[in-house]
Amino acid sequence: DFATPRAVLTGHDYEITCAAICAELGLVISGSKEGPCLIHSMNGDLLRTLEGPERLQSPECCLRPKLIQASREGHCVIYYENGLFCVFSVNGRLQATMETDDKIR
């Protein structure tokens, strides 16, 4: 027997660097090397785009997501390569940010 994919998720223009699955909410959240994070349904439908803070959207300061974690309460925490944490709601709204100089793994 061969396994077949349940869905094909599209929307990123660059390679995927991190992903999280929230089975309780039926969501897949992924981040790519040079682009925003995307929220898909388990069926493959693109639901939302998670954009970082506007003050960091300049070309010389690209937000590269490194880690993603989703909660069953509907929050998504993204850690970016430049030391920035962002908390989003599953509706795509940026709720909080925090910068750190620590190396997070």
C-alpha positions as CSV (number, residue, x, y, z in Angstrom):
1,D,0.0,0.0,0.0
2,F,1.1,3.5,-0.8
3,A,0.2,6.5,1.3
4,T,-1.4,9.3,-0.6
5,P,-1.5,12.9,0.6
6,R,-4.7,14.1,2.2
7,A,-4.3,17.6,0.7
8,V,-1.7,19.7,-1.2
9,L,-1.1,23.1,0.4
10,T,-0.1,25.9,-1.9
11,G,0.7,29.5,-1.6
12,H,4.4,29.8,-0.7
13,D,6.9,31.1,-3.3
14,Y,9.9,29.9,-1.4
15,E,11.0,26.8,0.6
16,I,9.1,26.0,3.8
17,T,11.2,26.6,6.9
18,C,8.8,25.7,9.6
19,A,5.3,24.3,10.1
20,A,2.8,23.4,12.8
21,I,-0.4,21.4,12.8
22,C,-3.3,22.2,15.2
23,A,-5.5,19.1,14.9
24,E,-8.0,20.5,17.4
25,L,-8.8,23.5,15.1
26,G,-8.1,21.7,11.8
27,L,-5.3,24.1,10.8
28,V,-1.9,23.9,9.3
29,I,0.4,26.9,9.7
30,S,3.6,27.2,7.7
31,G,6.3,29.7,7.1
32,S,8.7,30.1,4.2
33,K,12.2,31.4,3.7
34,E,11.3,34.8,2.1
35,G,7.6,35.2,2.7
36,P,4.7,35.4,5.2
37,C,3.3,32.6,7.2
38,L,0.1,31.0,5.9
39,I,-2.8,29.3,7.6
40,H,-4.5,26.4,5.7
41,S,-7.3,24.2,6.6
42,M,-6.6,20.4,6.8
43,N,-8.4,20.2,3.4
44,G,-5.8,22.4,1.8
45,D,-7.8,25.7,1.6
46,L,-5.7,28.8,2.2
47,L,-7.5,30.7,5.0
48,R,-5.1,33.5,6.1
49,T,-1.8,35.2,5.6
50,L,0.1,36.3,8.8
51,E,2.0,39.4,8.1
52,G,4.6,40.7,10.6
53,P,4.6,44.2,12.1
54,E,4.4,47.0,9.4
55,R,7.6,48.7,10.8
56,L,9.6,45.6,9.8
57,Q,8.2,45.1,6.3
58,S,10.9,46.9,4.5
59,P,12.9,45.0,1.9
60,E,16.1,45.2,3.9
61,C,14.5,43.7,7.0
62,C,12.8,40.6,5.7
63,L,11.0,38.5,8.3
64,R,12.2,34.9,8.1
65,P,10.1,32.6,10.3
66,K,12.2,30.0,12.1
67,L,9.7,28.4,14.6
68,I,5.9,28.2,14.7
69,Q,3.7,26.9,17.5
70,A,-0.1,26.9,17.5
71,S,-2.4,26.4,20.5
72,R,-5.9,24.9,20.7
73,E,-7.1,28.2,22.0
74,G,-6.5,29.8,18.6
75,H,-3.1,31.5,19.1
76,C,-0.1,31.2,16.9
77,V,3.4,32.1,18.1
78,I,6.0,32.7,15.5
79,Y,9.7,33.2,16.2
80,Y,11.6,35.0,13.4
81,E,15.3,34.7,12.6
82,N,16.0,38.3,13.7
83,G,14.9,37.6,17.3
84,L,11.3,38.7,17.0
85,F,8.4,36.9,18.6
86,C,4.9,37.6,17.3
87,V,1.6,36.3,18.6
88,F,-1.3,36.1,16.1
89,S,-4.9,35.0,16.4
90,V,-6.1,32.4,14.0
91,N,-8.1,35.3,12.3
92,G,-4.7,36.7,11.3
93,R,-4.7,39.6,13.7
94,L,-1.3,40.5,15.2
95,Q,-1.8,40.6,19.0
96,A,1.7,41.1,20.5
97,T,5.4,41.3,19.7
98,M,8.5,40.9,21.7
99,E,12.2,41.2,20.6
100,T,15.0,39.2,22.2
101,D,18.8,38.8,21.7
102,D,18.7,35.2,23.0
103,K,19.3,32.3,20.6
104,I,16.0,30.3,20.5
105,R,15.9,26.7,19.4
